[in-house]
């Protein structure tokens, strides 16, 4: 089982995965609307170098909202692929 740790980091320290196969730009505005209505709940999952593993659309929505820091979950180095 992989143990995740929750940390708060600056959004500017998070990097998009350059080979992300998804183009979810049409989903950014609905995610922004959801964050405004319900708040932000799901953390962005990154590796030890702060590259996004899950949460690219949330990342872009938070950037559009001007959020400077956000909680993120990271996988321990021993479990990196």
matplotlib code that plots the C-alpha trace (Angstrom):
import matplotlib.pyplot as plt

x = [0.0, 1.3, 1.3, 0.5, 1.4, -0.5, 1.4, 0.7, 2.8, 2.8, 0.9, 3.9, 6.0, 3.8, 4.5, 2.3, 3.3, 4.5, 3.1, -0.3, -2.5, -5.7, -6.8, -9.5, -9.5, -13.3, -13.6, -11.7, -14.7, -17.0, -14.3, -13.9, -17.7, -17.6, -14.7, -16.6, -19.8, -18.5, -14.9, -11.8, -11.6, -9.6, -5.8, -3.5, -1.3, 2.3, 5.6, 8.7, 9.6, 6.1, 5.1, 1.3, 0.3, -3.4, -5.2, -4.2, -7.7, -7.9, -4.5, -5.5, -8.7, -6.9, -4.4, -7.4, -8.8, -5.5, -5.0, -1.3, -1.0, -2.8, -2.6, -1.1, -0.6, 2.7, 3.8, 7.0, 10.0, 10.3, 7.0, 7.8, 7.5]
y = [0.0, 3.5, 6.0, 9.5, 12.6, 15.9, 19.1, 22.7, 24.2, 27.2, 26.7, 28.2, 25.2, 22.7, 21.7, 20.2, 16.8, 17.7, 14.4, 14.7, 13.0, 14.9, 18.3, 19.2, 23.0, 22.9, 21.5, 24.4, 26.8, 24.1, 23.2, 26.9, 27.2, 24.1, 25.5, 28.8, 27.0, 24.1, 25.1, 23.2, 19.6, 17.2, 17.7, 17.7, 14.6, 15.2, 13.4, 14.4, 16.9, 18.5, 17.3, 16.6, 13.0, 13.8, 17.1, 19.0, 20.6, 21.5, 23.0, 25.2, 26.2, 27.2, 29.3, 31.0, 31.8, 33.3, 30.8, 30.9, 27.8, 24.5, 21.2, 18.4, 14.8, 13.3, 9.7, 8.7, 8.4, 4.7, 4.2, 6.5, 4.8]
z = [0.0, -0.9, 2.0, 0.9, 2.8, 2.7, 2.4, 1.6, -1.2, -3.5, -6.7, -8.6, -7.3, -9.1, -12.7, -15.3, -16.7, -20.2, -21.7, -20.2, -22.8, -21.8, -23.0, -20.5, -21.1, -21.6, -18.1, -16.4, -16.1, -14.6, -12.1, -11.2, -10.7, -8.5, -6.4, -6.0, -4.9, -2.8, -1.9, -2.8, -1.5, -3.7, -3.5, -6.5, -6.5, -7.5, -7.4, -5.4, -8.0, -7.8, -11.3, -11.4, -11.5, -11.0, -11.0, -14.1, -14.5, -10.8, -11.1, -14.0, -12.2, -9.1, -11.2, -12.9, -9.5, -8.4, -5.6, -4.6, -2.4, -2.2, -0.4, -2.4, -1.9, -2.7, -3.2, -1.3, -3.5, -3.0, -4.9, -7.8, -11.2]

ax = plt.figure().add_subplot(projection="3d")
ax.plot(x, y, z, "-o")
ax.set_aspect("equal")
plt.show()
